Amino acid sequence: MQVTLEHTNSSAIAAALVRARHQSGSPAMDMVLTLIVVCDDETVTDALAAATTLSREHPARVIGVILGKRTGAADLHAKIRVGSETSGESILLRLSGRLVPHAESAVLPLLLPDSPVVVWWPGPAPTDPSADAMGALANRRLTDAEAAPRPLRSLQASAKAYTPGDTDLSWTRLTPWRALLAAAYDQVRSPVTGGVIEAGPGNPAGVLLESWLESRLGVHVSWKKIESEKIQRVVLTTARGDICIERDADDSATFSVPGAAPRTVPLPTRTLAELLAEDLRRLDADEVYGATVQRLVKA
């Protein structure tokens, strides 16, 4: 069921949402969180499609917020969708005029009561997400440095402003790499004395991987810049020989450890919905990510 409201307010939206929920037989008690997606006209379609897919694993009230021009009178338009290809609810708010600097006031009455709140910026994000008025509503704040015009500058800025509850999707993209490296290290059981990462020079995931390895292993990891959008190869040096994980296709890599024959292992490129689903499986602060960005700031 879909409802469109023009020139409206939060009270009218909340009332329309209740009516739509009752008519479609979709009780709010089935939802586990509120996901606020702060986007623009360029990112809204892909972001809300990912959020809709995500709600099949994490039933949620998804609130998309498009911030328009700040000039002119305050205005608010809304589209509500309940029980259509999703187990949750979605509300798309389009704000303009003097309401834009106070967007949180339009969103606050629409949050699910007594439930976690997550804010996601699929495009450029605030320098300090926790200090942002929208970010202050949330238990978790998700940014994506890769979507910023200057990814590394965006990552470094958010790292300096890190507050428990912050996470960047560049870190989530690293999960398969971190899992493979941890498995390789467990097999070798020999101290690592150094390492090399081969990746493109503007790759925020590669920068986080470097910081993670240095913070966990206490060794220097050098960087070999190549022309690639992805991390291509990671080598860790040990007394028993080199641990090497090298991407050989879009969805696989060669896994090599001393004393064993190389083998092919999965290394998939995951969708936005899959990345979000992983992040939302835990709503407490990611302490390992916190230690990694602290290392990045000190470097």
Sequence and secondary structure as in RCSB ss.txt:
>XXXX:A:sequence
MQVTLEHTNSSAIAAALVRARHQSGSPAMDMVLTLIVVCDDETVTDALAAATTLSREHPARVIGVILGKRTGAAD
LHAKIRVGSETSGESILLRLSGRLVPHAESAVLPLLLPDSPVVVWWPGPAPTDPSADAMGALANRRLTDAEAAPR
PLRSLQASAKAYTPGDTDLSWTRLTPWRALLAAAYDQVRSPVTGGVIEAGPGNPAGVLLESWLESRLGVHVSWKK
IESEKIQRVVLTTARGDICIERDADDSATFSVPGAAPRTVPLPTRTLAELLAEDLRRLDADEVYGATVQRLVKA
>XXXX:A:secstr
 EEEESS  HHHHHHHHHHHHHHHT  GGG  EEEEEEE TTTHHHHHHHHHHHTTTS EEEEEEEE  SSSS E
EEEEEEESSSSSSEEEEEEEEGGGGGGHHHHHGGGS TTS EEEE SSS  SSGGGSTTGGG SEEEE GGGSSS
HHHHHHHHHHT  TTEEEHHHHHTHHHHHHHHHHHHHH S EEEEEEEE TT HHHHHHHHHHHHHH S EEEEE
 S SS  EEEEEETTEEEEEEEEETTEEEEE TTS  EEEE     HHHHHHHHTT  S  HHHHHHHHHHHH 
